[in-house]
Amino acid sequence: MLDTATIRPQFPILETSVHGKPLIYLDNAATTQKPLAVLDAIRHYYDTENANVHRGSHYLSQLATEAHEESRETVARFINAPETAEVLFTSGCTMGINLAADTIAGSGMVKPGDEVIVTASEHHSNIVPWQMLCERTGAVLKAVPLTPGQTLDMEAYRNMLSPRTRIVAVGHVSNTLGTVNPVREMAALAKENRQETIVLIDGAQAVSHMNVDVQELGCDLYAFSGHKLYAPTGIGALWGKRELLEKLPPWMGGGEMIKEVTFEKTVYNDIPFKYEAGTPNIGGAVGLAAAIRYVSGLGLDNIAAHEQKLTDMAVEGLKAMPRLTVLAPDVPHSAVVSVLAEGVHHYDLGTLLDQMGIAVRTGHHCCQPLMCALGTTGTTRASFALYNTEEEVQTFLKSMNRALDMLS
């Protein structure tokens, strides 16, 4: 188990006071706080190694290149990628999914009448890029509905698969419901239906809470953000199978993604550089690698067990409040719990909790189709991280009760 007493001092921002109260930060599904190990790694890079990468012959450029590519190797090991070259650095999960969707749309692999399957619980970042692909190619977007228990309707998914299915894009963990989707099974069913179907998994809410093995999952593409993994904003990764990445066209043009340029013809670089035009976020990559080393040192299994205990405590406490409805109440949650409060607007509830020093997220969480399916405009969401404590959860529950009383 984790020792939060030694962990919390490593996150300086947790000493913050909000409205005269100690900060209780329960908005980790939106972004996580950063440990000293990450902050120090970024500062060390800019203090001692800062230079542009790959093409420089001077000493600092060589150091920066080594740091950048060692970071790529760290990401590859973290998700068990078959080879480091399959890891592309992005600005985050949104960029990764857009890169995938846009290059697939430009590849000629998708024809009019082909089908793209997403789910009703997806983040907008795993809906809108595929809508844009459909607009370009004439493909049809379909969404797997939810069961009455607010899990994915797997029978409906099986029935949706057809000879026209070209892409299946699904979130590993719902950022609103906290449910862990059966992505391994979904990938296997997609491949059984049609081996050439491209399966992308949005791992933004998964990588900080569980071990991820892209080979074991059976997907073709896996995207995630660094800032939800205790790393800086503006950095993330897209993993893709070499065979697929070599088939797809480049996404942006410029330096680094080329081997040779003439006015008559450009020869593109090998992966991963084919997809990394321009100067990369070197400091961000260094920070992402430091964050991965940090969570790996604590152990993802230990982190998951700690967060599960907190989440279960929160779910049970919230379910006991008569005016609250906990979403997906009868299935395990992965460090996220969302509630609806009878007769209370989610914004008002979140504002009162903020006055008590508790940071939660309110609104539609970039999941408007899900909110429509749930018959609401938004929820109040608490989400947990490795530095949260049982005492914080207890305070959150007491504060929720108090806020509901004030709003009644």
Secondary structure, 3 states (H helix, E strand, C coil): CCCHHHHHHHCHHHHCEECCEECEECECCCCCCCCHHHHHHHHHHHHHCCCCCCCCCCHHHHHHHHHHHHHHHHHHHHCCCCCHHHEEEECCHHHHHHHHHHHHHCCCCCCCCCEEEEECCCCHHHCHHHHHHHHHHCCEEEEECECCCCCECHHHHHHHCCCCEEEEEEECECCCCCCECCHHHHHHHHHHHCCCCEEEEECCCCCCCCCCCHHHHCCCEEEEECCCCCCCCCCEEEEECHHHHHHCCCCCCCCCCEEEECCCCEEECCCCHHHCCCCCCHHHHHHHHHHHHHHHHHCHHHHHHHHHHHHHHHHHHHHCCCCEEECCCCCCCCCEEEEEECCCCHHHHHHHHHHCCEECEEECCCCHHHHHHHCCCCEEEEECCCCCCHHHHHHHHHHHHHHHHHHC
